[in-house]
Amino acid sequence: MDSQSLFVAGIIVLFILFFALSIFSFVFWILMIVDCIKRNLPQNEKLAWILVLIFLGVIGAVVYYFVVKHK
């Protein structure tokens, strides 16, 4: 294989990894929103967490996971 073929193969592998990470992040974000909706929290706290999850996206989902879900 020449260097150009290796470069193209590397770009394809990186694209596939990036796509898989994007799908995983989106699914994780949706699961944290669903968990927040179903969880028995005070109404104001639930609304605050839902807003955090919506506006901060995956970062908000990670924070929610460690602060609320993973207690």
Jmol script that loads the backbone (N, CA, C; Angstrom):
load data "model"
ATOM      1  N   MET A   1       0.843  -1.183   0.000  1.00  0.00           N
ATOM      2  CA  MET A   1       0.000   0.000   0.000  1.00  0.00           C
ATOM      3  C   MET A   1       0.883   1.241   0.000  1.00  0.00           C
ATOM      4  N   ASP A   2       0.478   2.192  -0.765  1.00  0.00           N
ATOM      5  CA  ASP A   2       1.236   3.437  -0.773  1.00  0.00           C
ATOM      6  C   ASP A   2       0.703   4.378   0.303  1.00  0.00           C
ATOM      7  N   SER A   3       1.377   5.492   0.501  1.00  0.00           N
ATOM      8  CA  SER A   3       1.025   6.395   1.593  1.00  0.00           C
ATOM      9  C   SER A   3      -0.335   7.059   1.381  1.00  0.00           C
ATOM     10  N   GLN A   4      -0.710   7.270   0.135  1.00  0.00           N
ATOM     11  CA  GLN A   4      -2.006   7.886  -0.126  1.00  0.00           C
ATOM     12  C   GLN A   4      -3.153   6.943   0.268  1.00  0.00           C
ATOM     13  N   SER A   5      -2.997   5.667  -0.003  1.00  0.00           N
ATOM     14  CA  SER A   5      -4.018   4.693   0.382  1.00  0.00           C
ATOM     15  C   SER A   5      -4.136   4.584   1.898  1.00  0.00           C
ATOM     16  N   LEU A   6      -2.997   4.603   2.592  1.00  0.00           N
ATOM     17  CA  LEU A   6      -3.027   4.566   4.050  1.00  0.00           C
ATOM     18  C   LEU A   6      -3.701   5.806   4.628  1.00  0.00           C
ATOM     19  N   PHE A   7      -3.439   6.952   4.016  1.00  0.00           N
ATOM     20  CA  PHE A   7      -4.055   8.193   4.454  1.00  0.00           C
ATOM     21  C   PHE A   7      -5.576   8.129   4.304  1.00  0.00           C
ATOM     22  N   VAL A   8      -6.047   7.664   3.159  1.00  0.00           N
ATOM     23  CA  VAL A   8      -7.482   7.545   2.907  1.00  0.00           C
ATOM     24  C   VAL A   8      -8.102   6.541   3.877  1.00  0.00           C
ATOM     25  N   ALA A   9      -7.431   5.419   4.117  1.00  0.00           N
ATOM     26  CA  ALA A   9      -7.939   4.420   5.053  1.00  0.00           C
ATOM     27  C   ALA A   9      -8.010   5.001   6.465  1.00  0.00           C
ATOM     28  N   GLY A  10      -7.027   5.768   6.849  1.00  0.00           N
ATOM     29  CA  GLY A  10      -7.029   6.406   8.160  1.00  0.00           C
ATOM     30  C   GLY A  10      -8.164   7.402   8.304  1.00  0.00           C
ATOM     31  N   ILE A  11      -8.410   8.180   7.272  1.00  0.00           N
ATOM     32  CA  ILE A  11      -9.515   9.143   7.294  1.00  0.00           C
ATOM     33  C   ILE A  11     -10.851   8.413   7.418  1.00  0.00           C
ATOM     34  N   ILE A  12     -11.002   7.313   6.708  1.00  0.00           N
ATOM     35  CA  ILE A  12     -12.246   6.538   6.776  1.00  0.00           C
ATOM     36  C   ILE A  12     -12.449   5.972   8.174  1.00  0.00           C
ATOM     37  N   VAL A  13     -11.399   5.437   8.769  1.00  0.00           N
ATOM     38  CA  VAL A  13     -11.494   4.885  10.120  1.00  0.00           C
ATOM     39  C   VAL A  13     -11.857   5.988  11.114  1.00  0.00           C
ATOM     40  N   LEU A  14     -11.222   7.147  11.010  1.00  0.00           N
ATOM     41  CA  LEU A  14     -11.550   8.259  11.900  1.00  0.00           C
ATOM     42  C   LEU A  14     -12.994   8.717  11.718  1.00  0.00           C
ATOM     43  N   PHE A  15     -13.469   8.740  10.487  1.00  0.00           N
ATOM     44  CA  PHE A  15     -14.853   9.118  10.228  1.00  0.00           C
ATOM     45  C   PHE A  15     -15.815   8.131  10.874  1.00  0.00           C
ATOM     46  N   ILE A  16     -15.535   6.844  10.766  1.00  0.00           N
ATOM     47  CA  ILE A  16     -16.393   5.819  11.370  1.00  0.00           C
ATOM     48  C   ILE A  16     -16.389   5.942  12.889  1.00  0.00           C
ATOM     49  N   LEU A  17     -15.231   6.164  13.490  1.00  0.00           N
ATOM     50  CA  LEU A  17     -15.145   6.337  14.941  1.00  0.00           C
ATOM     51  C   LEU A  17     -15.898   7.583  15.401  1.00  0.00           C
ATOM     52  N   PHE A  18     -15.755   8.666  14.660  1.00  0.00           N
ATOM     53  CA  PHE A  18     -16.456   9.899  14.994  1.00  0.00           C
ATOM     54  C   PHE A  18     -17.967   9.707  14.886  1.00  0.00           C
ATOM     55  N   PHE A  19     -18.421   9.011  13.853  1.00  0.00           N
ATOM     56  CA  PHE A  19     -19.840   8.744  13.663  1.00  0.00           C
ATOM     57  C   PHE A  19     -20.378   7.877  14.801  1.00  0.00           C
ATOM     58  N   ALA A  20     -19.642   6.840  15.193  1.00  0.00           N
ATOM     59  CA  ALA A  20     -20.072   5.967  16.287  1.00  0.00           C
ATOM     60  C   ALA A  20     -20.130   6.742  17.603  1.00  0.00           C
ATOM     61  N   LEU A  21     -19.151   7.589  17.862  1.00  0.00           N
ATOM     62  CA  LEU A  21     -19.146   8.405  19.071  1.00  0.00           C
ATOM     63  C   LEU A  21     -20.315   9.384  19.077  1.00  0.00           C
ATOM     64  N   SER A  22     -20.642   9.938  17.934  1.00  0.00           N
ATOM     65  CA  SER A  22     -21.779  10.852  17.830  1.00  0.00           C
ATOM     66  C   SER A  22     -23.087  10.142  18.132  1.00  0.00           C
ATOM     67  N   ILE A  23     -23.271   8.954  17.585  1.00  0.00           N
ATOM     68  CA  ILE A  23     -24.488   8.173  17.837  1.00  0.00           C
ATOM     69  C   ILE A  23     -24.578   7.809  19.315  1.00  0.00           C
ATOM     70  N   PHE A  24     -23.478   7.344  19.900  1.00  0.00           N
ATOM     71  CA  PHE A  24     -23.458   6.996  21.318  1.00  0.00           C
ATOM     72  C   PHE A  24     -23.804   8.208  22.186  1.00  0.00           C
ATOM     73  N   SER A  25     -23.228   9.359  21.873  1.00  0.00           N
ATOM     74  CA  SER A  25     -23.490  10.572  22.649  1.00  0.00           C
ATOM     75  C   SER A  25     -24.959  10.972  22.564  1.00  0.00           C
ATOM     76  N   PHE A  26     -25.537  10.887  21.375  1.00  0.00           N
ATOM     77  CA  PHE A  26     -26.938  11.251  21.192  1.00  0.00           C
ATOM     78  C   PHE A  26     -27.853  10.312  21.974  1.00  0.00           C
ATOM     79  N   VAL A  27     -27.592   9.016  21.906  1.00  0.00           N
ATOM     80  CA  VAL A  27     -28.405   8.036  22.636  1.00  0.00           C
ATOM     81  C   VAL A  27     -28.276   8.262  24.145  1.00  0.00           C
ATOM     82  N   PHE A  28     -27.052   8.504  24.626  1.00  0.00           N
ATOM     83  CA  PHE A  28     -26.827   8.774  26.043  1.00  0.00           C
ATOM     84  C   PHE A  28     -27.603  10.011  26.485  1.00  0.00           C
ATOM     85  N   TRP A  29     -27.586  11.072  25.675  1.00  0.00           N
ATOM     86  CA  TRP A  29     -28.293  12.311  25.975  1.00  0.00           C
ATOM     87  C   TRP A  29     -29.798  12.060  26.087  1.00  0.00           C
ATOM     88  N   ILE A  30     -30.353  11.323  25.128  1.00  0.00           N
ATOM     89  CA  ILE A  30     -31.783  11.007  25.145  1.00  0.00           C
ATOM     90  C   ILE A  30     -32.130  10.165  26.376  1.00  0.00           C
ATOM     91  N   LEU A  31     -31.296   9.178  26.710  1.00  0.00           N
ATOM     92  CA  LEU A  31     -31.558   8.343  27.878  1.00  0.00           C
ATOM     93  C   LEU A  31     -31.549   9.152  29.172  1.00  0.00           C
ATOM     94  N   MET A  32     -30.679  10.140  29.284  1.00  0.00           N
ATOM     95  CA  MET A  32     -30.638  10.965  30.483  1.00  0.00           C
ATOM     96  C   MET A  32     -31.867  11.872  30.566  1.00  0.00           C
ATOM     97  N   ILE A  33     -32.358  12.360  29.434  1.00  0.00           N
ATOM     98  CA  ILE A  33     -33.588  13.156  29.435  1.00  0.00           C
ATOM     99  C   ILE A  33     -34.766  12.294  29.877  1.00  0.00           C
ATOM    100  N   VAL A  34     -34.866  11.086  29.343  1.00  0.00           N
ATOM    101  CA  VAL A  34     -35.950  10.175  29.712  1.00  0.00           C
ATOM    102  C   VAL A  34     -35.861   9.821  31.194  1.00  0.00           C
ATOM    103  N   ASP A  35     -34.651   9.558  31.696  1.00  0.00           N
ATOM    104  CA  ASP A  35     -34.466   9.244  33.109  1.00  0.00           C
ATOM    105  C   ASP A  35     -34.912  10.415  33.987  1.00  0.00           C
ATOM    106  N   CYS A  36     -34.569  11.617  33.579  1.00  0.00           N
ATOM    107  CA  CYS A  36     -34.948  12.800  34.353  1.00  0.00           C
ATOM    108  C   CYS A  36     -36.464  12.964  34.387  1.00  0.00           C
ATOM    109  N   ILE A  37     -37.120  12.717  33.278  1.00  0.00           N
ATOM    110  CA  ILE A  37     -38.581  12.848  33.223  1.00  0.00           C
ATOM    111  C   ILE A  37     -39.246  11.802  34.123  1.00  0.00           C
ATOM    112  N   LYS A  38     -38.720  10.581  34.129  1.00  0.00           N
ATOM    113  CA  LYS A  38     -39.325   9.499  34.911  1.00  0.00           C
ATOM    114  C   LYS A  38     -38.958   9.535  36.390  1.00  0.00           C
ATOM    115  N   ARG A  39     -37.832  10.153  36.727  1.00  0.00           N
ATOM    116  CA  ARG A  39     -37.337  10.141  38.109  1.00  0.00           C
ATOM    117  C   ARG A  39     -38.243  10.971  39.014  1.00  0.00           C
ATOM    118  N   ASN A  40     -38.402  10.510  40.241  1.00  0.00           N
ATOM    119  CA  ASN A  40     -39.245  11.181  41.220  1.00  0.00           C
ATOM    120  C   ASN A  40     -38.445  12.311  41.875  1.00  0.00           C
ATOM    121  N   LEU A  41     -38.446  13.471  41.233  1.00  0.00           N
ATOM    122  CA  LEU A  41     -37.762  14.656  41.744  1.00  0.00           C
ATOM    123  C   LEU A  41     -38.799  15.737  42.011  1.00  0.00           C
ATOM    124  N   PRO A  42     -38.463  16.689  42.891  1.00  0.00           N
ATOM    125  CA  PRO A  42     -39.366  17.845  43.037  1.00  0.00           C
ATOM    126  C   PRO A  42     -39.533  18.552  41.688  1.00  0.00           C
ATOM    127  N   GLN A  43     -40.720  19.112  41.468  1.00  0.00           N
ATOM    128  CA  GLN A  43     -41.053  19.673  40.155  1.00  0.00           C
ATOM    129  C   GLN A  43     -40.056  20.735  39.698  1.00  0.00           C
ATOM    130  N   ASN A  44     -39.648  21.640  40.590  1.00  0.00           N
ATOM    131  CA  ASN A  44     -38.690  22.694  40.208  1.00  0.00           C
ATOM    132  C   ASN A  44     -37.330  22.109  39.847  1.00  0.00           C
ATOM    133  N   GLU A  45     -36.895  21.119  40.610  1.00  0.00           N
ATOM    134  CA  GLU A  45     -35.595  20.486  40.331  1.00  0.00           C
ATOM    135  C   GLU A  45     -35.640  19.728  39.006  1.00  0.00           C
ATOM    136  N   LYS A  46     -36.754  19.050  38.759  1.00  0.00           N
ATOM    137  CA  LYS A  46     -36.897  18.315  37.500  1.00  0.00           C
ATOM    138  C   LYS A  46     -36.851  19.271  36.314  1.00  0.00           C
ATOM    139  N   LEU A  47     -37.561  20.398  36.415  1.00  0.00           N
ATOM    140  CA  LEU A  47     -37.560  21.385  35.341  1.00  0.00           C
ATOM    141  C   LEU A  47     -36.162  21.950  35.121  1.00  0.00           C
ATOM    142  N   ALA A  48     -35.457  22.233  36.211  1.00  0.00           N
ATOM    143  CA  ALA A  48     -34.092  22.762  36.098  1.00  0.00           C
ATOM    144  C   ALA A  48     -33.181  21.756  35.402  1.00  0.00           C
ATOM    145  N   TRP A  49     -33.268  20.476  35.772  1.00  0.00           N
ATOM    146  CA  TRP A  49     -32.422  19.462  35.148  1.00  0.00           C
ATOM    147  C   TRP A  49     -32.774  19.270  33.676  1.00  0.00           C
ATOM    148  N   ILE A  50     -34.061  19.315  33.354  1.00  0.00           N
ATOM    149  CA  ILE A  50     -34.443  19.170  31.944  1.00  0.00           C
ATOM    150  C   ILE A  50     -33.889  20.327  31.125  1.00  0.00           C
ATOM    151  N   LEU A  51     -33.945  21.534  31.664  1.00  0.00           N
ATOM    152  CA  LEU A  51     -33.366  22.683  30.950  1.00  0.00           C
ATOM    153  C   LEU A  51     -31.849  22.543  30.802  1.00  0.00           C
ATOM    154  N   VAL A  52     -31.195  22.072  31.853  1.00  0.00           N
ATOM    155  CA  VAL A  52     -29.741  21.837  31.765  1.00  0.00           C
ATOM    156  C   VAL A  52     -29.443  20.813  30.674  1.00  0.00           C
ATOM    157  N   LEU A  53     -30.204  19.727  30.664  1.00  0.00           N
ATOM    158  CA  LEU A  53     -29.978  18.676  29.674  1.00  0.00           C
ATOM    159  C   LEU A  53     -30.222  19.173  28.252  1.00  0.00           C
ATOM    160  N   ILE A  54     -31.254  19.962  28.067  1.00  0.00           N
ATOM    161  CA  ILE A  54     -31.567  20.441  26.719  1.00  0.00           C
ATOM    162  C   ILE A  54     -30.528  21.447  26.237  1.00  0.00           C
ATOM    163  N   PHE A  55     -30.188  22.417  27.091  1.00  0.00           N
ATOM    164  CA  PHE A  55     -29.308  23.493  26.640  1.00  0.00           C
ATOM    165  C   PHE A  55     -27.819  23.142  26.649  1.00  0.00           C
ATOM    166  N   LEU A  56     -27.409  22.206  27.498  1.00  0.00           N
ATOM    167  CA  LEU A  56     -25.993  21.840  27.535  1.00  0.00           C
ATOM    168  C   LEU A  56     -25.681  20.551  26.785  1.00  0.00           C
ATOM    169  N   GLY A  57     -26.715  19.854  26.342  1.00  0.00           N
ATOM    170  CA  GLY A  57     -26.508  18.665  25.524  1.00  0.00           C
ATOM    171  C   GLY A  57     -25.782  17.557  26.259  1.00  0.00           C
ATOM    172  N   VAL A  58     -24.773  17.023  25.613  1.00  0.00           N
ATOM    173  CA  VAL A  58     -24.044  15.878  26.147  1.00  0.00           C
ATOM    174  C   VAL A  58     -23.301  16.239  27.429  1.00  0.00           C
ATOM    175  N   ILE A  59     -22.782  17.446  27.510  1.00  0.00           N
ATOM    176  CA  ILE A  59     -22.095  17.868  28.740  1.00  0.00           C
ATOM    177  C   ILE A  59     -23.074  17.882  29.902  1.00  0.00           C
ATOM    178  N   GLY A  60     -24.273  18.400  29.678  1.00  0.00           N
ATOM    179  CA  GLY A  60     -25.303  18.375  30.703  1.00  0.00           C
ATOM    180  C   GLY A  60     -25.697  16.960  31.081  1.00  0.00           C
ATOM    181  N   ALA A  61     -25.724  16.058  30.093  1.00  0.00           N
ATOM    182  CA  ALA A  61     -26.069  14.662  30.366  1.00  0.00           C
ATOM    183  C   ALA A  61     -25.013  13.997  31.236  1.00  0.00           C
ATOM    184  N   VAL A  62     -23.754  14.293  30.997  1.00  0.00           N
ATOM    185  CA  VAL A  62     -22.678  13.723  31.815  1.00  0.00           C
ATOM    186  C   VAL A  62     -22.764  14.258  33.239  1.00  0.00           C
ATOM    187  N   VAL A  63     -23.015  15.558  33.386  1.00  0.00           N
ATOM    188  CA  VAL A  63     -23.157  16.148  34.719  1.00  0.00           C
ATOM    189  C   VAL A  63     -24.351  15.522  35.430  1.00  0.00           C
ATOM    190  N   TYR A  64     -25.485  15.395  34.734  1.00  0.00           N
ATOM    191  CA  TYR A  64     -26.679  14.785  35.326  1.00  0.00           C
ATOM    192  C   TYR A  64     -26.392  13.351  35.758  1.00  0.00           C
ATOM    193  N   TYR A  65     -25.683  12.613  34.924  1.00  0.00           N
ATOM    194  CA  TYR A  65     -25.375  11.215  35.249  1.00  0.00           C
ATOM    195  C   TYR A  65     -24.615  11.107  36.563  1.00  0.00           C
ATOM    196  N   PHE A  66     -23.592  11.937  36.745  1.00  0.00           N
ATOM    197  CA  PHE A  66     -22.767  11.825  37.945  1.00  0.00           C
ATOM    198  C   PHE A  66     -23.394  12.481  39.169  1.00  0.00           C
ATOM    199  N   VAL A  67     -24.226  13.495  38.988  1.00  0.00           N
ATOM    200  CA  VAL A  67     -24.818  14.199  40.130  1.00  0.00           C
ATOM    201  C   VAL A  67     -26.103  13.523  40.595  1.00  0.00           C
ATOM    202  N   VAL A  68     -26.968  13.101  39.676  1.00  0.00           N
ATOM    203  CA  VAL A  68     -28.281  12.583  40.062  1.00  0.00           C
ATOM    204  C   VAL A  68     -28.370  11.068  39.905  1.00  0.00           C
ATOM    205  N   LYS A  69     -28.071  10.570  38.751  1.00  0.00           N
ATOM    206  CA  LYS A  69     -28.321   9.161  38.449  1.00  0.00           C
ATOM    207  C   LYS A  69     -27.360   8.220  39.164  1.00  0.00           C
ATOM    208  N   HIS A  70     -26.110   8.607  39.283  1.00  0.00           N
ATOM    209  CA  HIS A  70     -25.072   7.706  39.778  1.00  0.00           C
ATOM    210  C   HIS A  70     -24.833   7.858  41.290  1.00  0.00           C
ATOM    211  N   LYS A  71     -25.808   8.383  42.011  1.00  0.00           N
ATOM    212  CA  LYS A  71     -25.638   8.588  43.466  1.00  0.00           C
ATOM    213  C   LYS A  71     -25.370   7.290  44.176  1.00  0.00           C
TER     214      LYS A  71
END
end "model"
wireframe off; spacefill off
backbone 0.3
color backbone group
